[in-house]
Amino acid sequence: MGLLQRLDRLIASIIAGAQWLTLPLILLLFLQWPLRDAIQCCSRQANDLGQILFALLVAVSVTAATRAGTHLASDSFAHCYSARTRWRLRQACAIVGLLPWSVFVIVASRNFIVASVRGSEAFPDTANPGYFILKAALWVLAALMIAQAVIDIVRPAPTDRA
């Protein structure tokens, strides 16, 4: 198995695993009111954990949408083109848009993310640990987009069928 296939499978595995973050996120969102109103305990901790799960879920979801062809794509126009033309457009978008943007995000956010992770930054309102994970999720998003852009650029062209 080649490097491209392994990278593709790794991204698919990350997406498959991250989809399960939805269930605990929904549970935490549901429990916030009963925790605050009935039990009068732990609602803020549930909110903080929910924010972490949501940030990670969104970071992975953007790549999932790109892989599915639903992100940065206009479906009404895409069907007019051949598979090879759609592939070329996807390559061009990865080269011109996704790759430079993702690298820019990593470079531009370097100082505040590194400082946050090094300091194990806590949530400002509650002082609960883990706020740095929200910031680090930005790098998860950018790294997955870089990997997906590389796959889209290097992947062989499809064959048009008549």
Backbone as CSV, one residue per row, in Angstrom:
resi,resn,N_x,N_y,N_z,CA_x,CA_y,CA_z,C_x,C_y,C_z
1,MET,0.848,-1.170,0.000,0.000,0.000,0.000,0.898,1.238,0.000
2,GLY,0.595,2.153,-0.899,1.412,3.345,-1.041,1.124,4.379,0.031
3,LEU,1.983,5.371,0.090,1.863,6.433,1.076,0.552,7.202,0.915
4,LEU,0.164,7.474,-0.321,-1.079,8.193,-0.579,-2.281,7.416,-0.055
5,GLN,-2.296,6.118,-0.275,-3.408,5.292,0.211,-3.436,5.241,1.737
6,ARG,-2.269,5.180,2.352,-2.223,5.160,3.818,-2.708,6.485,4.399
7,LEU,-2.294,7.586,3.777,-2.753,8.898,4.222,-4.266,9.025,4.054
8,ASP,-4.765,8.542,2.933,-6.204,8.572,2.666,-6.962,7.750,3.706
9,ARG,-6.458,6.586,4.027,-7.099,5.733,5.044,-7.006,6.342,6.432
10,LEU,-5.888,7.007,6.735,-5.741,7.661,8.024,-6.790,8.763,8.192
11,ILE,-6.954,9.584,7.168,-7.964,10.643,7.231,-9.360,10.038,7.361
12,ALA,-9.627,8.993,6.603,-10.941,8.331,6.702,-11.164,7.788,8.113
13,SER,-10.139,7.237,8.732,-10.259,6.711,10.100,-10.501,7.825,11.108
14,ILE,-9.813,8.958,10.926,-10.010,10.094,11.830,-11.447,10.594,11.721
15,ILE,-11.944,10.693,10.496,-13.327,11.140,10.293,-14.310,10.144,10.898
16,ALA,-14.065,8.865,10.674,-14.956,7.836,11.223,-14.959,7.870,12.751
17,GLY,-13.805,8.100,13.345,-13.748,8.180,14.806,-14.378,9.449,15.341
18,ALA,-14.148,10.556,14.645,-14.660,11.843,15.121,-16.176,11.938,15.057
19,GLN,-16.782,11.186,14.167,-18.249,11.263,14.086,-18.897,10.823,15.395
20,TRP,-18.193,10.013,16.164,-18.740,9.546,17.436,-18.686,10.613,18.517
21,LEU,-18.003,11.727,18.245,-18.016,12.837,19.194,-19.393,13.491,19.264
22,THR,-20.200,13.261,18.250,-21.525,13.861,18.203,-22.403,13.389,19.363
23,LEU,-22.361,12.121,19.686,-23.221,11.585,20.754,-22.918,12.188,22.122
24,PRO,-21.651,12.188,22.573,-21.409,12.833,23.871,-21.668,14.340,23.837
25,LEU,-21.447,14.971,22.677,-21.742,16.401,22.559,-23.234,16.660,22.767
26,ILE,-24.067,15.889,22.114,-25.515,16.033,22.275,-25.918,15.778,23.724
27,LEU,-25.343,14.744,24.328,-25.655,14.425,25.725,-25.262,15.579,26.645
28,LEU,-24.074,16.140,26.446,-23.628,17.252,27.287,-24.507,18.485,27.104
29,LEU,-24.895,18.759,25.876,-25.788,19.897,25.638,-27.151,19.669,26.299
30,PHE,-27.634,18.451,26.217,-28.921,18.106,26.825,-28.865,18.219,28.352
31,LEU,-27.748,17.798,28.936,-27.645,17.748,30.397,-27.377,19.100,31.048
32,GLN,-26.992,20.109,30.286,-26.630,21.388,30.901,-27.760,21.986,31.740
33,TRP,-28.966,22.023,31.214,-30.079,22.616,31.967,-30.429,21.801,33.210
34,PRO,-30.589,20.474,33.095,-30.866,19.723,34.335,-29.733,19.849,35.358
35,LEU,-28.503,19.864,34.895,-27.390,20.008,35.831,-27.444,21.364,36.530
36,ARG,-27.769,22.409,35.763,-27.811,23.748,36.347,-29.051,23.946,37.219
37,ASP,-30.217,23.544,36.739,-31.475,23.859,37.427,-31.842,22.837,38.507
38,ALA,-31.724,21.563,38.217,-32.169,20.540,39.170,-31.056,20.134,40.132
39,ILE,-29.898,19.844,39.606,-28.807,19.354,40.448,-27.960,20.504,40.987
40,GLN,-27.946,21.611,40.280,-27.173,22.805,40.638,-25.688,22.499,40.810
41,CYS,-25.194,21.712,39.859,-23.783,21.329,39.900,-23.332,20.901,38.501
42,CYS,-22.136,21.239,38.165,-21.416,20.699,37.006,-21.914,21.152,35.634
43,SER,-22.835,22.094,35.548,-23.304,22.517,34.230,-22.213,23.253,33.459
44,ARG,-21.397,23.997,34.161,-20.323,24.730,33.482,-19.234,23.779,32.988
45,GLN,-18.981,22.726,33.746,-18.017,21.724,33.302,-18.546,21.001,32.065
46,ALA,-19.833,20.712,32.059,-20.456,20.080,30.885,-20.363,21.004,29.676
47,ASN,-20.563,22.291,29.894,-20.455,23.261,28.817,-19.018,23.318,28.276
48,ASP,-18.046,23.344,29.167,-16.645,23.409,28.736,-16.261,22.164,27.934
49,LEU,-16.641,20.996,28.424,-16.346,19.762,27.699,-17.073,19.737,26.361
50,GLY,-18.302,20.232,26.342,-19.050,20.325,25.089,-18.362,21.222,24.078
51,GLN,-17.778,22.326,24.544,-17.045,23.211,23.643,-15.833,22.515,23.040
52,ILE,-15.144,21.731,23.842,-13.977,20.994,23.341,-14.411,19.996,22.273
53,LEU,-15.438,19.222,22.563,-15.922,18.227,21.597,-16.405,18.897,20.317
54,PHE,-17.105,20.024,20.454,-17.607,20.736,19.286,-16.457,21.254,18.424
55,ALA,-15.428,21.802,19.038,-14.281,22.317,18.283,-13.600,21.197,17.503
56,LEU,-13.413,20.055,18.135,-12.779,18.922,17.446,-13.677,18.386,16.334
57,LEU,-14.971,18.320,16.597,-15.914,17.834,15.598,-15.937,18.749,14.370
58,VAL,-15.959,20.040,14.590,-15.956,20.986,13.469,-14.632,20.901,12.706
59,ALA,-13.528,20.768,13.423,-12.224,20.675,12.772,-12.170,19.503,11.799
60,VAL,-12.739,18.397,12.171,-12.735,17.209,11.316,-13.846,17.286,10.262
61,SER,-14.948,17.916,10.601,-16.095,17.971,9.686,-15.796,18.736,8.400
62,VAL,-14.971,19.744,8.458,-14.631,20.500,7.253,-13.920,19.596,6.254
63,THR,-12.995,18.780,6.730,-12.313,17.839,5.851,-13.277,16.776,5.351
64,ALA,-14.172,16.320,6.200,-15.160,15.325,5.769,-16.030,15.878,4.647
65,ALA,-16.439,17.120,4.770,-17.254,17.744,3.721,-16.459,17.900,2.431
66,THR,-15.195,18.244,2.544,-14.348,18.378,1.364,-14.182,17.029,0.674
67,ARG,-13.953,15.983,1.453,-13.800,14.641,0.881,-15.079,14.183,0.189
68,ALA,-16.218,14.575,0.729,-17.503,14.174,0.152,-17.865,15.014,-1.069
69,GLY,-17.086,16.054,-1.316,-17.354,16.912,-2.462,-18.472,17.896,-2.222
70,THR,-18.819,18.128,-0.957,-19.897,19.058,-0.645,-19.382,20.381,-0.116
71,HIS,-18.108,20.467,0.144,-17.512,21.702,0.631,-16.769,22.365,-0.516
72,LEU,-16.967,23.635,-0.680,-16.318,24.392,-1.753,-16.662,23.846,-3.131
73,ALA,-17.853,23.342,-3.282,-18.277,22.808,-4.575,-19.678,23.304,-4.880
74,SER,-19.898,23.620,-6.124,-21.230,24.018,-6.563,-21.798,22.873,-7.380
75,ASP,-22.663,22.113,-6.753,-23.178,20.899,-7.377,-23.955,21.173,-8.660
76,SER,-24.647,22.284,-8.719,-25.451,22.550,-9.914,-24.579,22.744,-11.148
77,PHE,-23.380,23.284,-10.962,-22.463,23.458,-12.091,-21.597,22.221,-12.314
78,ALA,-21.289,21.509,-11.258,-20.344,20.397,-11.342,-20.841,19.279,-12.252
79,HIS,-22.128,19.044,-12.291,-22.656,17.956,-13.113,-22.546,18.237,-14.607
80,CYS,-22.328,19.486,-14.969,-22.184,19.847,-16.386,-20.845,19.397,-16.956
81,TYR,-19.876,19.161,-16.090,-18.522,18.846,-16.536,-18.259,17.347,-16.473
82,SER,-17.272,16.936,-17.235,-16.857,15.530,-17.200,-16.142,15.244,-15.882
83,ALA,-15.981,13.971,-15.570,-15.288,13.579,-14.344,-13.854,14.100,-14.348
84,ARG,-13.216,14.062,-15.499,-11.843,14.551,-15.597,-11.766,16.060,-15.351
85,THR,-12.718,16.830,-15.859,-12.736,18.273,-15.644,-13.005,18.586,-14.175
86,ARG,-13.923,17.864,-13.548,-14.181,18.059,-12.122,-12.938,17.743,-11.300
87,TRP,-12.213,16.704,-11.711,-10.978,16.348,-11.025,-9.948,17.465,-11.160
88,ARG,-9.819,18.025,-12.354,-8.876,19.137,-12.584,-9.261,20.355,-11.738
89,LEU,-10.554,20.663,-11.681,-11.010,21.784,-10.860,-10.707,21.543,-9.383
90,ARG,-10.927,20.305,-8.939,-10.631,19.967,-7.544,-9.138,20.123,-7.254
91,GLN,-8.298,19.690,-8.193,-6.853,19.865,-8.049,-6.491,21.344,-7.978
92,ALA,-7.047,22.124,-8.895,-6.738,23.554,-8.936,-7.165,24.246,-7.647
93,CYS,-8.331,23.912,-7.159,-8.805,24.509,-5.908,-7.906,24.117,-4.735
94,ALA,-7.440,22.880,-4.731,-6.543,22.433,-3.662,-5.217,23.188,-3.731
95,ILE,-4.696,23.377,-4.939,-3.404,24.054,-5.105,-3.518,25.548,-4.801
96,VAL,-4.565,26.185,-5.330,-4.693,27.638,-5.236,-5.353,28.095,-3.940
97,GLY,-6.268,27.284,-3.409,-7.028,27.717,-2.243,-6.711,26.993,-0.953
98,LEU,-6.989,25.697,-0.930,-6.900,24.947,0.324,-5.493,24.868,0.896
99,LEU,-4.535,24.537,0.057,-3.162,24.373,0.544,-2.592,25.682,1.088
100,PRO,-2.622,26.781,0.308,-2.077,28.037,0.852,-2.830,28.534,2.086
101,TRP,-4.168,28.398,2.069,-4.944,28.854,3.214,-4.575,28.066,4.463
102,SER,-4.480,26.757,4.348,-4.168,25.919,5.504,-2.780,26.208,6.056
103,VAL,-1.820,26.380,5.172,-0.458,26.727,5.624,-0.476,28.096,6.304
104,PHE,-1.198,29.055,5.726,-1.308,30.382,6.334,-1.906,30.295,7.737
105,VAL,-2.942,29.506,7.898,-3.586,29.365,9.212,-2.587,28.831,10.237
106,ILE,-1.816,27.839,9.862,-0.833,27.278,10.798,0.230,28.303,11.150
107,VAL,0.751,28.996,10.149,1.807,29.982,10.391,1.279,31.172,11.190
108,ALA,0.131,31.701,10.794,-0.411,32.892,11.450,-0.844,32.637,12.890
109,SER,-1.257,31.434,13.193,-1.752,31.131,14.538,-0.690,30.518,15.441
110,ARG,0.498,30.347,14.920,1.550,29.642,15.647,1.788,30.192,17.048
111,ASN,1.981,31.486,17.168,2.348,32.060,18.470,1.275,31.846,19.536
112,PHE,0.016,32.137,19.202,-0.996,32.031,20.258,-1.381,30.584,20.548
113,ILE,-1.258,29.701,19.587,-1.584,28.294,19.868,-0.465,27.636,20.666
114,VAL,0.779,27.890,20.280,1.899,27.311,21.026,1.890,27.809,22.468
115,ALA,1.654,29.105,22.667,1.599,29.655,24.024,0.460,29.033,24.825
116,SER,-0.677,28.838,24.176,-1.831,28.251,24.854,-1.571,26.805,25.259
117,VAL,-0.999,26.035,24.344,-0.722,24.622,24.631,0.371,24.492,25.690
118,ARG,1.436,25.287,25.566,2.515,25.225,26.568,2.015,25.565,27.961
119,GLY,1.132,26.537,28.023,0.613,26.959,29.322,-0.592,26.161,29.781
120,SER,-0.997,25.161,29.004,-2.208,24.392,29.318,-3.342,25.337,29.707
121,GLU,-3.616,26.275,28.809,-4.590,27.324,29.075,-5.942,26.745,29.495
122,ALA,-6.503,27.357,30.521,-7.797,26.931,31.053,-8.899,27.838,30.502
123,PHE,-10.142,27.416,30.676,-11.278,28.225,30.257,-11.303,29.499,31.098
124,PRO,-11.486,30.650,30.466,-11.422,31.911,31.207,-12.503,32.056,32.289
125,ASP,-13.715,31.599,32.016,-14.812,31.789,32.973,-14.779,30.820,34.140
126,THR,-14.332,29.605,33.895,-14.429,28.557,34.912,-13.084,28.095,35.462
127,ALA,-12.025,28.439,34.777,-10.677,27.967,35.119,-10.543,26.450,34.967
128,ASN,-11.496,25.825,34.276,-11.384,24.404,33.979,-10.285,24.196,32.946
129,PRO,-9.519,23.121,33.061,-8.462,22.875,32.082,-9.032,22.486,30.717
130,GLY,-8.257,22.699,29.682,-8.633,22.203,28.367,-8.941,23.247,27.325
131,TYR,-8.909,24.524,27.674,-9.221,25.562,26.689,-8.223,25.537,25.534
132,PHE,-6.991,25.123,25.839,-5.966,25.041,24.800,-6.360,24.047,23.702
133,ILE,-7.197,23.078,24.021,-7.634,22.106,23.008,-8.506,22.796,21.962
134,LEU,-9.306,23.774,22.378,-10.108,24.536,21.415,-9.203,25.239,20.408
135,LYS,-8.145,25.840,20.914,-7.219,26.534,20.019,-6.446,25.547,19.160
136,ALA,-6.033,24.434,19.734,-5.278,23.432,18.981,-6.138,22.788,17.895
137,ALA,-7.444,22.802,18.071,-8.343,22.247,17.055,-8.195,22.986,15.726
138,LEU,-7.780,24.237,15.783,-7.522,24.985,14.554,-6.401,24.325,13.756
139,TRP,-5.376,23.856,14.449,-4.289,23.156,13.755,-4.732,21.786,13.268
140,VAL,-5.617,21.134,13.993,-6.176,19.860,13.523,-6.897,20.094,12.203
141,LEU,-7.719,21.127,12.166,-8.427,21.486,10.940,-7.454,21.741,9.797
142,ALA,-6.465,22.588,10.032,-5.514,22.946,8.976,-4.679,21.745,8.537
143,ALA,-4.234,20.923,9.473,-3.418,19.753,9.120,-4.216,18.753,8.287
144,LEU,-5.462,18.520,8.669,-6.298,17.613,7.876,-6.562,18.178,6.487
145,MET,-6.754,19.484,6.395,-6.983,20.098,5.087,-5.728,20.029,4.216
146,ILE,-4.557,20.188,4.806,-3.311,20.038,4.049,-3.194,18.615,3.529
147,ALA,-3.436,17.645,4.391,-3.347,16.244,3.977,-4.350,15.939,2.867
148,GLN,-5.579,16.447,3.010,-6.589,16.207,1.982,-6.224,16.911,0.683
149,ALA,-5.682,18.114,0.763,-5.257,18.832,-0.444,-4.164,18.062,-1.172
150,VAL,-3.216,17.516,-0.421,-2.146,16.716,-1.039,-2.739,15.497,-1.740
151,ILE,-3.685,14.841,-1.090,-4.337,13.680,-1.709,-5.045,14.098,-2.989
152,ASP,-5.778,15.210,-2.931,-6.512,15.674,-4.117,-5.577,16.070,-5.252
153,ILE,-4.411,16.608,-4.924,-3.458,17.032,-5.952,-2.778,15.838,-6.604
154,VAL,-2.423,14.846,-5.799,-1.618,13.717,-6.285,-2.469,12.576,-6.846
155,ARG,-3.711,12.486,-6.418,-4.580,11.381,-6.836,-4.661,11.306,-8.363
156,PRO,-4.604,10.113,-8.927,-4.695,9.965,-10.389,-6.038,10.417,-10.923
157,ALA,-6.036,10.864,-12.151,-7.260,11.345,-12.807,-8.216,10.196,-13.070
158,PRO,-9.508,10.457,-12.896,-10.504,9.422,-13.234,-10.620,9.273,-14.743
159,THR,-11.120,8.168,-15.151,-11.346,7.968,-16.586,-12.792,8.329,-16.895
160,ASP,-12.987,9.058,-17.982,-14.341,9.410,-18.412,-14.962,8.206,-19.095
161,ARG,-16.219,7.972,-18.776,-16.938,6.876,-19.402,-18.028,7.466,-20.285
162,ALA,-18.164,6.922,-21.440,-19.156,7.445,-22.372,-20.512,6.846,-22.144
